[in-house]
Amino acid sequence: MGIAAVVMLLLMMKGAPFLLGLFAGLFVGIGLPHIIVGKMIKRRIAKFNANFPDAIELMVRGLRSGLPITETLGIVSSEIGGPVGLEFRSVSDKMKIGRTMEAALQETADRLGTPEFQFFVITLAIQRETGGNLAETLSNLADVLRKRAQMKLKIRAMSSESKASAYIVGALPFIVFGLVYMMNPDYMGGFFVDQRLIVAGLGALCWMGIGVFIMAKMVNFEI
């Protein structure tokens, strides 16, 4: 709300109409925090997924040496840094106060929302029901997760050209508008005061947003 109010006041001080300032302020006030928090979440999830196979391999070595699964969870929480260690430490703390391992892991999986950790939880649940060599199962899971990460990197490299084109096409109208406004403010100033130009500009932004959304979906692949 503070960001929206500041943006609205700044635009109105520059001579923009009230409705334009209000909608622009709401757009920036809602969108900017959402984008920043979303990028922080993605960065943390990416760091978690990068170190998660190493944590599973550490658990495999502990299981093969004869340690129980609960002890290996504690080892991971103390030996692996970053988000992986924090999440496993949270699981260990919940187990110390009486929560079952399955419940603690499922709560963490629901909070993270990553397929990689959900695979891990499902693997442990199936092994407890059917039995078998847990160390070998977790070793295969770590190999699968590494191959998933490699496939994601390949897809990112193959789609980088299309993403760059989408960024350029999406940013070009704003760059041209800014350059023309800098050279001739009176010519482009009508978009801030003329109601017809404001409606036309908002309509163009909506259509551009639809195009950018479609291009983003075309280069977004699920693994």
Secondary structure as UniProt FT lines:
FT   HELIX           2..13
FT   TURN            14..15
FT   HELIX           18..64
FT   TURN            65..66
FT   HELIX           69..79
FT   HELIX           82..96
FT   TURN            97..98
FT   HELIX           101..112
FT   HELIX           115..130
FT   HELIX           134..158
FT   HELIX           160..183
FT   HELIX           185..188
FT   HELIX           190..193
FT   HELIX           195..218
//
